[in-house]
Amino acid sequence: MKVFTEFDADSDEMIKKYGIRKYDENQYILSGEDISVEDVKFSGARGASEMHEDGKPYHTFRTFTLMVDGKNIRFKNCEFENTIGSGSEFGQAIALYLDGDNIILEDCVIKGYQDSLFLAPLPPKEYEKDGFLGPGQFTPRKMRSFIFNRCRIEGSVDFIFGGAKALFKDCEFVSVEKGWIFAPCTPEGSEEGFVAENCRFTHTESVPEGSCHIGRPWREFAKIKLINCYLGDHIASAGWDDWGKEKAHETVCFEEIGSYGPGADPAGRPSWVKVRSC
């Protein structure tokens, strides 16, 4: 596996083959169409609380290790990581930022802590000044489509987030600290958001029992559906969190179908979450 951490003597071949360009130190953007990338590891270390040379913090959307803004792109047996560390110390830190369309990942690994994987589009408006600062802040808010097959995604807080239509099949979501797995901002009117099918929600040894939630709404029309998923004992009895947005109880669509495992007991689920057996 080629480890791509910075532009070095081998970079010319990578640039020609995949169209990768440098965004900042140890940060890259892949553009283009109809590209297949195999057996490459992208590694970086950047946190939102660090200061950029422009005098502003990096904020969330300038921390990515790799951003992909092309379409019809396939990744096979690749790794993407942001090694900066815990969000409690370094803030948000994106490993992979997908802002293209029709992107497929197979047998890949994504590692980070807070905000490991971002799936565009962004919400229409930011909550705070410079909240969306980065290369995709002015990108049209069009629905994107992503597929993840047999992937392993690690993180702590909201480590899979965004407004895309995304299907996760036979994947593993690994909580490395207490927190939330999904935080969607599904656009109003969209019929689909994040779907996890035949996936496993697991955790590292240091994560306490009942300390994690499946998801919470970044915006009020968030959609998440779980189908035949295993939920470990780190999942809280409530399963889901409303992020303090009571009005979202009427607009979100959080659904479990056929969940099983120690974290799947429906008794503690809130009334605004749909839970049913197969």
C-alpha positions as a Markdown table, in Angstrom:
| # | Residue | x | y | z |
|---|---|---|---|---|
| 1 | Met | 0.0 | 0.0 | 0.0 |
| 2 | Lys | 1.3 | 3.4 | -1.0 |
| 3 | Val | 1.3 | 5.8 | 2.1 |
| 4 | Phe | 0.5 | 9.3 | 0.9 |
| 5 | Thr | 1.4 | 11.8 | 3.7 |
| 6 | Glu | 3.0 | 14.6 | 1.8 |
| 7 | Phe | 4.3 | 15.6 | -1.6 |
| 8 | Asp | 7.6 | 13.8 | -2.0 |
| 9 | Ala | 9.7 | 12.2 | -4.7 |
| 10 | Asp | 6.9 | 9.8 | -5.5 |
| 11 | Ser | 4.2 | 12.4 | -5.8 |
| 12 | Asp | 4.5 | 13.0 | -9.5 |
| 13 | Glu | 3.2 | 9.6 | -10.3 |
| 14 | Met | 0.3 | 10.0 | -7.8 |
| 15 | Ile | -0.6 | 13.4 | -9.2 |
| 16 | Lys | -0.7 | 12.1 | -12.8 |
| 17 | Lys | -2.5 | 8.9 | -11.9 |
| 18 | Tyr | -5.2 | 10.3 | -9.7 |
| 19 | Gly | -5.2 | 14.1 | -10.3 |
| 20 | Ile | -4.4 | 14.9 | -6.6 |
| 21 | Arg | -3.4 | 18.4 | -5.8 |
| 22 | Lys | -2.1 | 20.0 | -2.6 |
| 23 | Tyr | -4.5 | 22.2 | -0.5 |
| 24 | Asp | -2.3 | 22.8 | 2.5 |
| 25 | Glu | 0.4 | 20.9 | 4.4 |
| 26 | Asn | -0.5 | 17.2 | 4.5 |
| 27 | Gln | -3.9 | 18.0 | 2.9 |
| 28 | Tyr | -5.1 | 17.1 | -0.6 |
| 29 | Ile | -7.9 | 17.4 | -3.0 |
| 30 | Leu | -8.8 | 14.8 | -5.7 |
| 31 | Ser | -10.9 | 16.0 | -8.6 |
| 32 | Gly | -11.9 | 14.5 | -11.9 |
| 33 | Glu | -14.2 | 11.9 | -13.2 |
| 34 | Asp | -14.2 | 8.1 | -13.7 |
| 35 | Ile | -11.2 | 7.5 | -11.4 |
| 36 | Ser | -10.4 | 4.3 | -9.5 |
| 37 | Val | -8.0 | 4.5 | -6.6 |
| 38 | Glu | -6.7 | 1.3 | -5.0 |
| 39 | Asp | -4.3 | 0.4 | -2.1 |
| 40 | Val | -3.4 | 4.0 | -1.0 |
| 41 | Lys | -3.3 | 5.3 | 2.5 |
| 42 | Phe | -3.9 | 9.1 | 3.0 |
| 43 | Ser | -2.6 | 10.3 | 6.4 |
| 44 | Gly | -2.8 | 13.8 | 7.9 |
| 45 | Ala | -3.0 | 15.6 | 11.3 |
| 46 | Arg | -5.0 | 18.8 | 11.5 |
| 47 | Gly | -7.5 | 20.0 | 14.1 |
| 48 | Ala | -10.1 | 22.8 | 14.0 |
| 49 | Ser | -8.6 | 24.6 | 17.0 |
| 50 | Glu | -5.2 | 25.1 | 15.3 |
| 51 | Met | -4.4 | 28.4 | 13.7 |
| 52 | His | -4.2 | 28.8 | 10.0 |
| 53 | Glu | -1.6 | 31.2 | 8.4 |
| 54 | Asp | -4.5 | 33.6 | 7.6 |
| 55 | Gly | -4.9 | 34.3 | 11.3 |
| 56 | Lys | -8.1 | 32.3 | 11.7 |
| 57 | Pro | -8.6 | 28.9 | 13.2 |
| 58 | Tyr | -8.8 | 26.0 | 10.7 |
| 59 | His | -12.4 | 25.4 | 11.8 |
| 60 | Thr | -14.0 | 22.1 | 10.8 |
| 61 | Phe | -14.0 | 22.2 | 7.0 |
| 62 | Arg | -10.3 | 23.0 | 6.5 |
| 63 | Thr | -9.1 | 20.1 | 8.6 |
| 64 | Phe | -9.5 | 17.3 | 6.0 |
| 65 | Thr | -6.8 | 14.9 | 5.0 |
| 66 | Leu | -8.4 | 14.2 | 1.6 |
| 67 | Met | -11.2 | 16.0 | -0.1 |
| 68 | Val | -12.9 | 14.5 | -3.1 |
| 69 | Asp | -14.9 | 16.8 | -5.4 |
| 70 | Gly | -15.1 | 14.7 | -8.6 |
| 71 | Lys | -17.7 | 12.2 | -9.6 |
| 72 | Asn | -17.9 | 8.5 | -10.6 |
| 73 | Ile | -14.9 | 7.7 | -8.3 |
| 74 | Arg | -14.2 | 4.3 | -6.7 |
| 75 | Phe | -11.8 | 3.7 | -3.8 |
| 76 | Lys | -10.8 | 0.1 | -3.1 |
| 77 | Asn | -8.8 | -1.1 | -0.1 |
| 78 | Cys | -7.8 | 2.5 | 0.9 |
| 79 | Glu | -7.2 | 4.1 | 4.3 |
| 80 | Phe | -7.9 | 7.7 | 5.3 |
| 81 | Glu | -6.9 | 9.0 | 8.7 |
| 82 | Asn | -6.6 | 12.2 | 10.7 |
| 83 | Thr | -4.3 | 11.5 | 13.6 |
| 84 | Ile | -4.5 | 14.8 | 15.4 |
| 85 | Gly | -6.3 | 13.3 | 18.4 |
| 86 | Ser | -9.3 | 13.7 | 20.6 |
| 87 | Gly | -11.9 | 16.4 | 19.8 |
| 88 | Ser | -11.9 | 17.5 | 23.4 |
| 89 | Glu | -8.3 | 18.7 | 22.9 |
| 90 | Phe | -8.0 | 19.5 | 19.2 |
| 91 | Gly | -11.6 | 20.1 | 18.0 |
| 92 | Gln | -13.1 | 18.7 | 14.8 |
| 93 | Ala | -10.8 | 16.8 | 12.5 |
| 94 | Ile | -12.0 | 15.4 | 9.2 |
| 95 | Ala | -10.2 | 12.5 | 7.7 |
| 96 | Leu | -12.3 | 12.2 | 4.5 |
| 97 | Tyr | -14.4 | 15.0 | 3.0 |
| 98 | Leu | -16.6 | 13.8 | 0.1 |
| 99 | Asp | -18.1 | 16.7 | -2.0 |
| 100 | Gly | -18.4 | 14.9 | -5.4 |
| 101 | Asp | -21.1 | 12.5 | -6.5 |
| 102 | Asn | -21.5 | 8.8 | -7.2 |
| 103 | Ile | -18.5 | 7.9 | -5.1 |
| 104 | Ile | -18.1 | 4.3 | -3.9 |
| 105 | Leu | -15.8 | 3.0 | -1.2 |
| 106 | Glu | -15.1 | -0.7 | -0.9 |
| 107 | Asp | -13.1 | -2.4 | 1.9 |
| 108 | Cys | -11.7 | 0.9 | 3.1 |
| 109 | Val | -10.8 | 2.2 | 6.6 |
| 110 | Ile | -11.5 | 5.8 | 7.8 |
| 111 | Lys | -9.9 | 6.8 | 11.1 |
| 112 | Gly | -10.4 | 9.9 | 13.2 |
| 113 | Tyr | -12.0 | 11.2 | 16.3 |
| 114 | Gln | -14.6 | 14.1 | 16.0 |
| 115 | Asp | -16.1 | 14.5 | 12.5 |
| 116 | Ser | -14.0 | 11.8 | 10.8 |
| 117 | Leu | -16.2 | 11.6 | 7.7 |
| 118 | Phe | -18.1 | 14.4 | 6.1 |
| 119 | Leu | -20.6 | 13.7 | 3.4 |
| 120 | Ala | -21.7 | 16.9 | 1.5 |
| 121 | Pro | -23.8 | 18.9 | 1.0 |
| 122 | Leu | -23.5 | 21.4 | 3.8 |
| 123 | Pro | -26.6 | 22.9 | 5.4 |
| 124 | Pro | -27.9 | 26.0 | 3.7 |
| 125 | Lys | -26.8 | 28.3 | 6.5 |
| 126 | Glu | -24.1 | 28.2 | 9.2 |
| 127 | Tyr | -24.8 | 28.7 | 12.8 |
| 128 | Glu | -21.7 | 30.8 | 13.5 |
| 129 | Lys | -19.4 | 33.1 | 11.5 |
| 130 | Asp | -16.8 | 31.1 | 9.4 |
| 131 | Gly | -18.5 | 27.8 | 10.5 |
| 132 | Phe | -18.3 | 26.5 | 6.9 |
| 133 | Leu | -15.0 | 28.1 | 6.1 |
| 134 | Gly | -13.1 | 25.9 | 3.5 |
| 135 | Pro | -12.9 | 24.9 | -0.1 |
| 136 | Gly | -16.6 | 23.7 | -0.3 |
| 137 | Gln | -18.3 | 26.6 | 1.5 |
| 138 | Phe | -19.7 | 28.1 | -1.7 |
| 139 | Thr | -20.4 | 24.8 | -3.4 |
| 140 | Pro | -24.1 | 24.5 | -4.5 |
| 141 | Arg | -26.1 | 22.5 | -2.0 |
| 142 | Lys | -27.0 | 19.7 | -4.3 |
| 143 | Met | -27.8 | 16.2 | -3.1 |
| 144 | Arg | -24.8 | 13.8 | -3.3 |
| 145 | Ser | -24.9 | 10.0 | -3.5 |
| 146 | Phe | -22.3 | 7.8 | -1.8 |
| 147 | Ile | -22.0 | 4.0 | -1.2 |
| 148 | Phe | -19.8 | 2.3 | 1.4 |
| 149 | Asn | -19.3 | -1.5 | 1.2 |
| 150 | Arg | -17.5 | -3.4 | 3.9 |
| 151 | Cys | -15.8 | -0.3 | 5.4 |
| 152 | Arg | -14.6 | 0.3 | 8.9 |
| 153 | Ile | -15.2 | 3.9 | 10.2 |
| 154 | Glu | -13.7 | 5.0 | 13.5 |
| 155 | Gly | -14.4 | 8.1 | 15.6 |
| 156 | Ser | -15.9 | 9.7 | 18.6 |
| 157 | Val | -18.3 | 12.6 | 18.2 |
| 158 | Asp | -20.6 | 13.0 | 15.2 |
| 159 | Phe | -18.0 | 11.0 | 13.2 |
| 160 | Ile | -20.3 | 10.5 | 10.2 |
| 161 | Phe | -22.1 | 13.7 | 9.3 |
| 162 | Gly | -23.5 | 15.7 | 6.4 |
| 163 | Gly | -26.5 | 16.0 | 4.1 |
| 164 | Ala | -25.8 | 13.3 | 1.6 |
| 165 | Lys | -27.8 | 10.2 | 0.6 |
| 166 | Ala | -25.4 | 7.5 | 1.8 |
| 167 | Leu | -25.7 | 3.8 | 1.9 |
| 168 | Phe | -23.5 | 1.8 | 4.3 |
| 169 | Lys | -23.6 | -2.0 | 3.7 |
| 170 | Asp | -21.8 | -4.6 | 5.8 |
| 171 | Cys | -19.8 | -1.8 | 7.5 |
| 172 | Glu | -18.4 | -1.5 | 11.0 |
| 173 | Phe | -18.7 | 1.8 | 13.0 |
| 174 | Val | -16.2 | 1.8 | 15.8 |
| 175 | Ser | -16.6 | 4.3 | 18.7 |
| 176 | Val | -13.2 | 5.2 | 20.2 |
| 177 | Glu | -14.6 | 7.5 | 22.8 |
| 178 | Lys | -18.1 | 8.3 | 24.2 |
| 179 | Gly | -20.2 | 10.3 | 21.8 |
| 180 | Trp | -22.5 | 10.1 | 18.8 |
| 181 | Ile | -22.0 | 8.1 | 15.5 |
| 182 | Phe | -24.2 | 9.9 | 13.0 |
| 183 | Ala | -25.1 | 13.6 | 12.7 |
| 184 | Pro | -27.0 | 14.2 | 9.5 |
| 185 | Cys | -28.3 | 17.5 | 8.0 |
| 186 | Thr | -30.5 | 15.9 | 5.4 |
| 187 | Pro | -32.1 | 18.7 | 3.3 |
| 188 | Glu | -35.8 | 19.4 | 3.7 |
| 189 | Gly | -37.8 | 17.4 | 1.2 |
| 190 | Ser | -35.2 | 14.6 | 0.7 |
| 191 | Glu | -36.7 | 11.1 | 0.9 |
| 192 | Glu | -33.4 | 9.5 | 2.0 |
| 193 | Gly | -30.5 | 10.3 | 4.2 |
| 194 | Phe | -28.1 | 7.8 | 5.9 |
| 195 | Val | -28.9 | 4.1 | 5.6 |
| 196 | Ala | -26.9 | 1.4 | 7.4 |
| 197 | Glu | -27.7 | -2.1 | 6.4 |
| 198 | Asn | -26.3 | -5.3 | 8.0 |
| 199 | Cys | -23.7 | -3.2 | 9.8 |
| 200 | Arg | -22.1 | -3.5 | 13.2 |
| 201 | Phe | -21.8 | -0.8 | 15.9 |
| 202 | Thr | -18.8 | -1.6 | 18.1 |
| 203 | His | -16.3 | 0.1 | 20.3 |
| 204 | Thr | -12.8 | 0.0 | 21.7 |
| 205 | Glu | -12.1 | -1.3 | 25.2 |
| 206 | Ser | -11.9 | 2.1 | 26.8 |
| 207 | Val | -15.4 | 3.2 | 25.8 |
| 208 | Pro | -17.9 | 2.8 | 28.7 |
| 209 | Glu | -21.1 | 0.9 | 28.5 |
| 210 | Gly | -24.1 | 3.0 | 27.5 |
| 211 | Ser | -22.0 | 6.1 | 26.6 |
| 212 | Cys | -22.8 | 6.4 | 22.9 |
| 213 | His | -25.8 | 7.3 | 20.8 |
| 214 | Ile | -26.5 | 6.1 | 17.3 |
| 215 | Gly | -27.3 | 9.6 | 16.0 |
| 216 | Arg | -28.5 | 13.1 | 16.6 |
| 217 | Pro | -29.9 | 15.8 | 14.2 |
| 218 | Trp | -27.4 | 18.4 | 13.0 |
| 219 | Arg | -30.4 | 20.0 | 11.3 |
| 220 | Glu | -34.1 | 19.4 | 11.9 |
| 221 | Phe | -34.9 | 17.2 | 8.9 |
| 222 | Ala | -32.2 | 14.6 | 9.6 |
| 223 | Lys | -32.8 | 11.0 | 8.3 |
| 224 | Ile | -31.2 | 7.8 | 9.5 |
| 225 | Lys | -32.4 | 4.3 | 8.9 |
| 226 | Leu | -30.8 | 1.1 | 10.4 |
| 227 | Ile | -31.6 | -2.2 | 8.9 |
| 228 | Asn | -30.6 | -5.5 | 10.6 |
| 229 | Cys | -27.7 | -3.9 | 12.5 |
| 230 | Tyr | -25.8 | -5.2 | 15.5 |
| 231 | Leu | -25.6 | -2.6 | 18.4 |
| 232 | Gly | -23.0 | -3.1 | 21.0 |
| 233 | Asp | -23.3 | -2.4 | 24.8 |
| 234 | His | -21.8 | 1.0 | 24.4 |
| 235 | Ile | -25.1 | 2.2 | 22.9 |
| 236 | Ala | -27.3 | 4.1 | 25.4 |
| 237 | Ser | -30.7 | 2.7 | 26.2 |
| 238 | Ala | -32.3 | 5.7 | 24.5 |
| 239 | Gly | -30.3 | 4.9 | 21.4 |
| 240 | Trp | -30.8 | 8.4 | 19.9 |
| 241 | Asp | -30.4 | 12.0 | 21.0 |
| 242 | Asp | -32.3 | 15.1 | 19.9 |
| 243 | Trp | -29.4 | 17.5 | 20.5 |
| 244 | Gly | -31.8 | 19.7 | 22.6 |
| 245 | Lys | -34.1 | 20.3 | 19.6 |
| 246 | Glu | -37.5 | 19.3 | 20.8 |
| 247 | Lys | -39.1 | 20.7 | 17.6 |
| 248 | Ala | -37.1 | 18.2 | 15.6 |
| 249 | His | -39.2 | 15.4 | 17.1 |
| 250 | Glu | -41.8 | 16.3 | 14.5 |
| 251 | Thr | -39.4 | 16.5 | 11.5 |
| 252 | Val | -36.6 | 14.0 | 11.9 |
| 253 | Cys | -36.9 | 10.4 | 10.7 |
| 254 | Phe | -34.8 | 8.1 | 12.8 |
| 255 | Glu | -35.7 | 4.4 | 12.3 |
| 256 | Glu | -34.5 | 1.0 | 13.3 |
| 257 | Ile | -35.6 | -2.2 | 11.6 |
| 258 | Gly | -34.4 | -5.5 | 13.0 |
| 259 | Ser | -31.7 | -4.1 | 15.3 |
| 260 | Tyr | -30.1 | -6.7 | 17.6 |
| 261 | Gly | -27.4 | -7.0 | 20.2 |
| 262 | Pro | -27.0 | -5.6 | 23.8 |
| 263 | Gly | -27.7 | -2.1 | 22.7 |
| 264 | Ala | -30.8 | -2.8 | 20.7 |
| 265 | Asp | -33.5 | -3.1 | 23.4 |
| 266 | Pro | -36.4 | -1.0 | 22.2 |
| 267 | Ala | -37.8 | -0.3 | 25.7 |
| 268 | Gly | -35.7 | 2.8 | 26.3 |
| 269 | Arg | -36.1 | 4.4 | 22.8 |
| 270 | Pro | -37.9 | 7.7 | 22.7 |
| 271 | Ser | -41.4 | 7.9 | 21.2 |
| 272 | Trp | -40.2 | 10.0 | 18.2 |
| 273 | Val | -38.0 | 7.2 | 17.0 |
| 274 | Lys | -39.5 | 4.4 | 14.9 |
| 275 | Val | -38.5 | 0.9 | 16.0 |
| 276 | Arg | -39.8 | -2.3 | 14.5 |
| 277 | Ser | -38.7 | -5.9 | 14.1 |
| 278 | Cys | -38.1 | -7.5 | 10.7 |
